[in-house]
Amino acid sequence: MITRFGAPIVVGLLLSTGASAQQPGSVEYNTVFLPGHGVGDTRSPDPRIRWGALARGDDRALGYTLVGRTKDEAQALAVADCESRGSRNCVVLETFFNSCIAVTASLSDPSNRVAMMSPNGLRSVRRKAMKECGADCEIIYEGCAVP
């Protein structure tokens, strides 16, 4: 038999157990997601980082990007660029951030390509790529992924 004073106590106990789920210090804290909180990483990409990527397809066509906000985005953009050039089975060769890239190819053997990346600027990366490729090379792509 519930007395006149017992009913509010029982109701109060029932209501307080549901409210403790999100109280700091409780066992259930941060285990129950409320609709307004969202789930997963909601942070924005770091505006101080710019990603670039280089991809190559079956026919050795290259795809590039220098404008990725994240690593995954840069890789996807490079693959899409490779595919837009008519290539198939494009795969990412290199991914970099806040750096410059220069890709060289030999005039006598276009399959001889060298890609160099460096955070030290475009002039530096051009010089390194040309030195690595050889005397009969030319730069076929260059640019910087910088914020």
HELIX and SHEET records of a PDB file:
HELIX    1   1 GLY A    6  ALA A   19  1                                  14    
HELIX    2   2 SER A   20  GLN A   22  5                                   3    
HELIX    3   3 LYS A   71  SER A   84  1                                  14    
HELIX    4   4 LEU A  122  CYS A  133  1                                  12    
SHEET    1   A 3 LEU A  62  GLY A  68  0                                        
SHEET    2   A 3 TRP A  51  ARG A  56 -1                                        
SHEET    3   A 3 VAL A  91  PHE A  97 -1                                        
SHEET    1   B 3 ARG A 113  SER A 118  0                                        
SHEET    2   B 3 SER A  99  SER A 106 -1                                        
SHEET    3   B 3 CYS A 137  ALA A 145 -1                                        
END                                                                             
